[in-house]
Amino acid sequence: MKNKKSKVVFKTYTPQQISLLPHSYDELIPQEHLVRMLNNVIDKMNIDPLVAEYKGGGKHLAIIQRCFLKLLFMPIARKFIHHAE
């Protein structure tokens, strides 16, 4: 019997999504905020090896890896910046 790999299905991730109020969440974040720098760095990362390791399966859709990395690294970056000051 062959080992069948589950199809990986990710939730939609649209950070520039337009909303009713505010028009865009981007409007709420100051231009020099740490989250913008972190967003740019992670968006430029090659995460193909990470995606390749994900096996899929489970009951729920997988959170997109870039979004997860941003959520994971934001508190780490804030703590690092706080200690550097």
N, C-alpha and C positions, 0 to 999 in steps of 0.2 A: 504494500500500500504506500502510495506516495504521500509525502508530507505536503499538504496544501497550505499555502500562505494566504492568510486572510487579506481581503482588500482593505487598504487603509483609507478611511474617510475622515477628513478634517472639517471642523466647523469653519464657516466663512469668517475671514478676518479682514476687515476693511477699516483701517485706522482713519482714513480721510472721509468716512461716511458723514453725510449731511444729516442733521437732525432738525427738529422744529425749533427748539430753543436750547442753547444757542444754535446759530446756523451751522456751526462746525465746532467740535470739541477743541480743535486747534486754536480757536480764539481764546480759550481759557488758559492756555499755557504761555507764559512769558517767553520771549524769543531766546533769552539766555539761560533758560531753565535746564537743569541737569537731565531731565527726562528727554529733552530734544537731542542732546549729545548721545545719550545711551540708545535712543531710537535709531539715530543715524549709524552708529557703530554696528548694532545688531543687524540692521537692514543690509549692511555691506558684507556681513559674515557669510561664508560658505557653510551652510548647515546640512548639505547633502549627506555627509556621513551620519549625522544624527538621525535624519529622516530614514535613511536606509536601515538603521538599527531597530526602528519601530516595527513591531510585529503585527499591530492591529488587533482586532477582536474586541471583546468586551461588549457591554450593553450600550455604551454612550459613544457619541462622536468624539474623536480626539481633538484636544485644543491644539491649534496650530503652533508649531514649535517656536516660531519667532515671537509670537505673543507671550508664550510661556517663558522664554528666555528673558524678555523685557520685564515680566513680572518677577522673575527670580532675581535678576541682577539689580533692580532698582533699590531695594533696601540695602544691598551690599555696597552699591556705589554711594548711597547717602551716608552710610556709616564711615566709609573710607574718606569721603570729603569732610565729614564732621571731625574725624580724628586728625586730618591734615591741617585743620585751621588752628 
